[in-house]
C-alpha cells in the first residue's frame, strides 16, 4: 500500500485528490495538510511513502518544507512529489528550487489523473520520475536567466563517464537510451548514475537534473 500525505492550501483541491487516490486499491491518503507547518508535523507522525504537495504553502513555505523533509534522516523513506501550476508568473523559479531542494518528482497540475497515479507508483517504488517535456522547458527558461545558484557539492569529483551520464539524464534520456548513446549496458548506466547521486547528495534523478542545470554541467537547449 502506498501511503500518501496531501498538502495544499486549497481544501477543494485536496478533497478532489483524496477522492482520486482513495479509489485506488494500492494507494491510501493517510493525512491532509493545509500549510507547511502541518506538513512537517504530519509527515513525522505518519511517515508516509509520498508527500504530494503544492510548492506554495502558507506558514512554512513549500520549498522549505521539502528541504526539511529530504534533509531529515528519519524521513529517508519519504519522497516528495510536487504538483504545481508552472507558468510564466515566476512559479517556474519555484519549480527549479523544488528540484534543488530534493523533490523526487514534479508534475504540472493539468496532468491527467492516470498519469498522476502512474507517477506516484513510479516514485513509491524508488524509481526516477523523469521530468516531462513541459518541465524541461521550465528548467530551460529558468537557467537562461541570470540567477545566482550555488555549485552542486562534489561536482568536481565526478568521473568523465559519470558527468556524461548525468548530462544525458538532464536531457531527459531513459536508462536504455543512455546505454545506447554511451555504448554500455543499462546496468553500467545505473552504476554511473547511482555513484553520481551519492557524490552530489541527490535524492533521485529529478533532483540530479536540477543540480546538473544549476551547476552549469548542462546548458539550456536552444529553442
DAKA-V459356 format. One record per pair of residues at least 24 apart in sequence whose C-alpha atoms are under 10 Angstrom apart, sorted by sequence separation. I is the first residue (numbers start at 1). J is the second residue. D is the distance in Angstrom with one decimal. If there is no record, write none. Layout:
I|J|D + I|J|D
This chain:
1|25|7.9 + 2|26|6.0 + 3|27|6.1 + 4|28|6.0 + 5|29|5.9 + 6|30|8.3 + 7|31|8.6 + 8|32|8.0 + 9|33|7.7 + 10|34|7.2 + 33|57|9.5 + 34|58|7.7 + 35|59|6.0 + 36|60|4.3 + 37|61|8.5 + 40|64|10.0 + 79|103|7.1 + 80|104|5.4 + 81|105|4.5 + 82|106|4.7 + 83|107|4.9 + 84|108|5.1 + 85|109|5.4 + 86|110|9.9 + 104|128|7.3 + 105|129|5.3 + 106|130|8.4 + 107|131|7.8 + 108|132|9.3 + 165|189|6.9 + 169|193|8.5 + 1|26|4.7 + 2|27|4.6 + 3|28|5.0 + 4|29|4.7 + 5|30|5.8 + 6|31|6.4 + 7|32|5.8 + 8|33|6.5 + 9|34|4.6 + 10|35|9.6 + 34|59|9.4 + 35|60|6.6 + 36|61|5.9 + 37|62|9.4 + 40|65|6.6 + 44|69|9.0 + 79|104|5.9 + 80|105|6.7 + 81|106|5.6 + 82|107|6.1 + 83|108|5.7 + 84|109|5.4 + 85|110|7.8 + 104|129|6.9 + 105|130|7.4 + 106|131|6.7 + 107|132|8.1 + 165|190|9.0 + 1|27|5.6 + 2|28|6.1 + 3|29|5.9 + 4|30|5.8 + 5|31|5.1 + 6|32|4.7 + 7|33|4.6 + 8|34|5.3 + 9|35|6.0 + 35|61|8.0 + 36|62|5.9 + 39|65|7.2 + 40|66|9.1 + 43|69|8.1 + 49|75|9.2 + 55|81|9.9 + 78|104|9.6 + 79|105|8.4 + 80|106|8.7 + 81|107|7.5 + 82|108|8.3 + 83|109|5.6 + 84|110|8.9 + 104|130|9.2 + 105|131|7.4 + 106|132|8.7 + 108|134|8.1 + 165|191|9.9 + 166|192|8.2 + 1|28|6.8 + 2|29|8.4 + 3|30|6.1 + 4|31|7.3 + 5|32|5.8 + 6|33|6.1 + 7|34|5.9 + 8|35|6.7 + 9|36|9.0 + 35|62|8.2 + 36|63|9.0 + 37|64|10.0 + 38|65|9.7 + 39|66|9.4 + 47|74|8.9 + 48|75|8.8 + 49|76|9.6 + 50|77|8.6 + 51|78|7.2 + 52|79|8.7 + 53|80|7.4 + 54|81|8.7 + 55|82|6.6 + 82|109|9.2 + 83|110|9.2 + 84|111|9.9 + 107|134|9.2 + 108|135|7.8 + 162|189|8.6 + 165|192|6.7 + 166|193|6.5 + 2|30|9.6 + 3|31|9.1 + 4|32|8.9 + 5|33|7.5 + 6|34|8.5 + 7|35|6.9 + 8|36|8.7 + 36|64|8.1 + 37|65|7.8 + 40|68|7.9 + 44|72|9.8 + 47|75|6.9 + 49|77|6.4 + 50|78|5.5 + 51|79|6.3 + 52|80|6.1 + 53|81|6.4 + 54|82|5.7 + 55|83|7.4 + 56|84|8.4 + 83|111|8.9 + 107|135|7.7 + 161|189|9.1 + 164|192|9.1 + 165|193|6.5 + 166|194|9.9 + 7|36|7.7 + 36|65|5.9 + 40|69|7.3 + 47|76|9.6 + 48|77|8.2 + 49|78|4.7 + 50|79|4.9 + 51|80|4.8 + 52|81|4.9 + 53|82|5.1 + 54|83|5.2 + 55|84|6.4 + 56|85|10.0 + 106|135|7.7 + 162|191|8.9 + 163|192|8.6 + 164|193|9.7 + 35|65|9.5 + 36|66|9.1 + 39|69|9.2 + 44|74|8.2 + 47|77|8.0 + 48|78|6.0 + 49|79|6.2 + 50|80|5.6 + 51|81|6.1 + 52|82|5.9 + 53|83|5.9 + 54|84|5.6 + 55|85|9.0 + 67|97|9.7 + 71|101|8.8 + 162|192|5.1 + 163|193|8.9 + 166|196|7.3 + 7|38|8.5 + 8|39|9.4 + 44|75|7.4 + 47|78|6.8 + 48|79|8.4 + 49|80|8.6 + 50|81|6.9 + 51|82|8.2 + 52|83|6.8 + 53|84|8.1 + 54|85|8.6 + 55|86|9.9 + 63|94|7.6 + 66|97|9.8 + 67|98|8.2 + 70|101|7.5 + 71|102|8.4 + 139|170|9.9 + 161|192|7.1 + 162|193|6.6 + 165|196|8.7 + 166|197|8.9 + 7|39|6.6 + 43|75|8.0 + 48|80|9.9 + 62|94|9.2 + 63|95|9.0 + 66|98|7.2 + 67|99|9.9 + 69|101|9.3 + 70|102|5.9 + 161|193|9.5 + 162|194|9.2 + 6|39|8.4 + 63|96|9.9 + 64|97|9.6 + 65|98|9.8 + 66|99|9.4 + 67|100|8.7 + 68|101|8.6 + 69|102|8.7 + 70|103|7.7 + 83|116|9.2 + 159|192|8.9 + 162|195|7.6 + 163|196|7.8 + 172|205|9.8 + 5|39|8.0 + 44|78|9.8 + 63|97|6.8 + 64|98|8.9 + 66|100|9.7 + 67|101|4.9 + 68|102|9.5 + 69|103|9.5 + 70|104|9.3 + 136|170|8.5 + 158|192|9.3 + 162|196|6.1 + 172|206|9.7 + 17|52|9.6 + 43|78|8.3 + 56|91|9.0 + 63|98|5.7 + 66|101|6.2 + 67|102|6.6 + 136|171|7.9 + 161|196|9.8 + 162|197|9.7 + 170|205|8.3 + 55|91|8.7 + 62|98|8.3 + 63|99|9.2 + 65|101|9.1 + 66|102|6.8 + 67|103|8.4 + 136|172|7.9 + 159|195|9.6 + 169|205|7.3 + 170|206|8.2 + 5|42|7.9 + 6|43|10.0 + 63|100|9.3 + 64|101|7.9 + 66|103|6.7 + 158|195|8.4 + 159|196|8.7 + 169|206|8.8 + 170|207|9.7 + 172|209|8.6 + 5|43|7.2 + 14|52|10.0 + 56|94|8.4 + 63|101|6.7 + 66|104|9.9 + 81|119|8.7 + 131|169|9.8 + 133|171|9.7 + 158|196|6.4 + 170|208|7.4 + 171|209|8.2 + 4|43|9.5 + 14|53|9.7 + 55|94|7.0 + 63|102|9.3 + 81|120|7.7 + 96|135|9.4 + 130|169|8.3 + 131|170|8.9 + 133|172|8.1 + 157|196|8.8 + 158|197|9.9 + 166|205|8.8 + 169|208|8.0 + 170|209|4.6 + 55|95|7.5 + 63|103|9.1 + 80|120|9.7 + 95|135|8.5 + 99|139|9.7 + 130|170|8.9 + 131|171|9.5 + 132|172|7.8 + 169|209|6.7 + 170|210|7.8 + 5|46|8.4 + 79|120|9.8 + 130|171|9.8 + 131|172|6.9 + 155|196|8.5 + 158|199|7.3 + 167|208|9.4 + 168|209|9.3 + 170|211|9.0 + 171|212|9.8 + 4|46|9.3 + 5|47|8.8 + 6|48|9.9 + 55|97|9.4 + 81|123|8.0 + 96|138|8.0 + 130|172|6.6 + 154|196|8.9 + 157|199|7.2 + 158|200|8.7 + 166|208|7.3 + 167|209|8.1 + 170|212|6.6 + 171|213|9.9 + 3|46|8.8 + 4|47|9.1 + 5|48|6.2 + 55|98|7.3 + 80|123|8.6 + 81|124|9.9 + 92|135|8.8 + 95|138|7.8 + 96|139|6.4 + 130|173|8.5 + 154|197|9.9 + 156|199|9.5 + 157|200|8.8 + 166|209|7.5 + 169|212|9.0 + 170|213|7.5 + 3|47|8.4 + 4|48|5.5 + 5|49|8.1 + 6|50|8.6 + 7|51|7.2 + 8|52|8.6 + 9|53|9.4 + 10|54|9.7 + 79|123|7.3 + 80|124|9.7 + 95|139|8.0 + 96|140|9.9 + 130|174|8.2 + 154|198|9.2 + 155|199|7.5 + 156|200|9.7 + 168|212|9.9 + 3|48|5.0 + 4|49|6.1 + 5|50|6.3 + 6|51|6.1 + 7|52|6.1 + 8|53|6.0 + 9|54|8.0 + 78|123|9.9 + 79|124|7.5 + 92|137|9.5 + 93|138|8.3 + 154|199|5.6 + 155|200|6.5 + 166|211|9.5 + 167|212|6.8 + 2|48|7.9 + 3|49|5.2 + 4|50|4.9 + 5|51|4.7 + 6|52|5.1 + 7|53|4.5 + 8|54|5.5 + 78|124|8.6 + 92|138|5.7 + 93|139|8.3 + 96|142|7.4 + 128|174|9.7 + 153|199|7.6 + 154|200|5.4 + 166|212|7.0 + 167|213|8.8 + 2|49|6.1 + 3|50|6.5 + 4|51|5.8 + 5|52|6.1 + 6|53|6.0 + 7|54|6.4 + 8|55|8.5 + 9|56|8.0 + 10|57|9.6 + 77|124|9.2 + 79|126|8.5 + 87|134|9.8 + 91|138|9.3 + 92|139|7.4 + 95|142|9.2 + 96|143|8.9 + 152|199|9.6 + 153|200|5.5 + 154|201|8.4 + 170|217|9.3 + 171|218|8.2 + 1|49|9.1 + 2|50|7.6 + 3|51|8.8 + 4|52|6.9 + 5|53|8.1 + 6|54|8.9 + 7|55|9.2 + 8|56|8.0 + 9|57|6.0 + 78|126|10.0 + 81|129|9.1 + 86|134|9.0 + 92|140|9.9 + 93|141|9.1 + 94|142|9.7 + 152|200|6.5 + 153|201|7.6 + 170|218|7.2 + 171|219|9.8 + 7|56|9.8 + 8|57|6.6 + 9|58|7.0 + 77|126|9.1 + 86|135|8.3 + 92|141|8.0 + 93|142|6.2 + 100|149|9.9 + 152|201|8.9 + 153|202|9.7 + 163|212|9.0 + 170|219|9.8 + 171|220|9.5 + 7|57|8.0 + 8|58|9.0 + 53|103|10.0 + 88|138|8.8 + 92|142|6.7 + 93|143|9.2 + 152|202|9.5 + 167|217|6.8 + 168|218|8.9 + 171|221|8.9 + 87|138|7.8 + 91|142|10.0 + 166|217|8.5 + 167|218|5.9 + 51|103|9.6 + 54|106|9.9 + 86|138|7.5 + 90|142|9.2 + 93|145|9.9 + 97|149|9.8 + 100|152|9.2 + 166|218|8.8 + 167|219|9.4 + 51|104|9.9 + 52|105|9.3 + 53|106|9.7 + 54|107|9.9 + 88|141|9.3 + 164|217|9.3 + 8|62|9.3 + 50|104|9.3 + 52|106|9.5 + 93|147|9.6 + 163|217|7.8 + 164|218|9.8 + 7|62|9.0 + 52|107|9.9 + 54|109|9.3 + 163|218|9.7 + 152|208|9.6 + 155|211|9.1 + 155|212|8.9 + 152|210|9.4 + 153|211|9.0 + 152|211|5.8 + 151|211|7.9 + 152|212|7.8 + 155|215|7.9 + 150|211|9.4 + 151|212|9.3 + 152|213|9.5 + 149|211|9.7 + 151|213|9.7 + 152|214|7.2 + 153|215|9.1 + 155|217|8.6 + 151|214|6.7 + 152|215|5.6 + 149|213|9.8 + 150|214|7.2 + 151|215|4.7 + 152|216|9.3 + 149|214|6.1 + 150|215|7.1 + 151|216|8.1 + 152|217|9.6 + 148|214|9.0 + 149|215|7.5 + 151|217|9.7 + 143|210|9.9 + 147|214|9.3 + 149|216|9.6 + 52|120|8.6 + 51|120|9.7 + 50|120|7.6 + 139|209|9.1 + 143|213|6.8 + 49|120|9.5 + 50|121|9.6 + 139|210|7.9 + 142|213|9.4 + 143|214|7.2 + 142|214|9.6 + 143|215|9.9 + 5|78|9.9 + 50|123|7.9 + 136|209|9.3 + 140|213|8.4 + 143|216|8.7 + 4|78|9.4 + 49|123|9.0 + 50|124|6.8 + 130|204|9.6 + 131|205|9.0 + 136|210|10.0 + 139|213|7.7 + 3|78|9.6 + 4|79|9.8 + 5|80|9.5 + 6|81|10.0 + 7|82|9.5 + 8|83|9.3 + 49|124|6.4 + 128|203|9.8 + 129|204|8.4 + 130|205|6.8 + 131|206|6.7 + 139|214|9.5 + 143|218|9.6 + 144|219|8.4 + 4|80|9.8 + 7|83|9.6 + 49|125|9.3 + 128|204|6.3 + 129|205|7.1 + 130|206|6.1 + 143|219|7.7 + 144|220|6.4 + 49|126|9.9 + 126|203|10.0 + 127|204|8.0 + 128|205|5.4 + 129|206|6.6 + 130|207|9.9 + 143|220|6.4 + 144|221|9.2 + 126|204|8.4 + 127|205|8.4 + 128|206|7.0 + 129|207|10.0 + 131|209|8.6 + 140|218|9.9 + 142|220|8.7 + 143|221|9.8 + 144|222|9.8 + 128|207|9.7 + 130|209|8.8 + 140|219|8.1 + 141|220|7.6 + 140|220|4.8 + 141|221|9.2 + 123|204|9.3 + 139|220|7.8 + 140|221|6.5 + 139|221|9.8 + 140|222|8.7 + 141|223|9.7 + 137|220|8.9 + 140|223|9.1 + 136|220|9.2 + 137|221|8.8 + 136|221|9.4 + 137|223|9.3 + 27|117|8.9 + 21|113|9.3 + 20|113|7.6 + 24|117|8.7 + 27|120|8.9 + 20|114|9.7 + 27|121|8.7 + 21|116|9.4 + 26|121|9.0 + 17|113|9.2 + 20|116|9.7 + 21|117|7.5 + 20|117|8.7 + 104|202|9.4 + 17|116|9.9 + 21|120|9.8 + 102|201|9.3 + 103|202|9.5 + 104|203|6.6 + 105|204|8.5 + 102|202|6.8 + 103|203|7.5 + 104|204|5.6 + 105|205|8.6 + 106|206|7.8 + 101|202|9.2 + 102|203|5.7 + 103|204|7.9 + 104|205|7.2 + 105|206|6.1 + 106|207|9.9 + 100|202|8.6 + 101|203|9.2 + 102|204|7.6 + 103|205|9.5 + 104|206|5.7 + 105|207|8.2 + 99|202|9.7 + 100|203|9.7 + 102|205|9.7 + 103|206|7.0 + 104|207|6.4 + 99|203|9.7 + 102|206|8.0 + 103|207|6.2 + 104|208|9.5 + 99|204|9.6 + 102|207|5.3 + 103|208|9.9 + 99|205|9.6 + 100|206|8.7 + 101|207|7.5 + 102|208|8.7 + 99|206|6.3 + 100|207|5.7 + 103|210|9.6 + 98|206|9.7 + 99|207|4.9 + 100|208|8.1 + 102|210|8.8 + 98|207|8.4 + 99|208|8.1 + 100|209|8.6 + 101|210|9.0 + 102|211|9.7 + 97|207|9.8 + 99|209|7.7 + 100|210|5.4 + 101|211|9.7 + 96|207|9.4 + 99|210|5.2 + 100|211|6.2 + 98|210|8.6 + 99|211|7.9 + 100|212|9.7 + 96|209|9.6 + 97|210|8.2 + 100|213|9.8 + 96|210|6.5 + 100|214|8.1 + 95|210|9.5 + 96|211|9.4 + 99|214|9.9 + 4|120|8.9 + 96|213|9.3 + 97|214|9.7 + 2|120|8.3 + 96|214|8.7 + 2|121|7.6 + 1|121|10.0 + 4|124|9.6 + 3|124|8.9 + 2|124|6.8 + 1|124|9.6 + 2|125|9.1 + 80|203|9.8 + 79|203|8.5 + 79|204|9.3 + 76|203|9.1 + 70|202|9.7 + 71|203|9.6 + 70|203|7.5
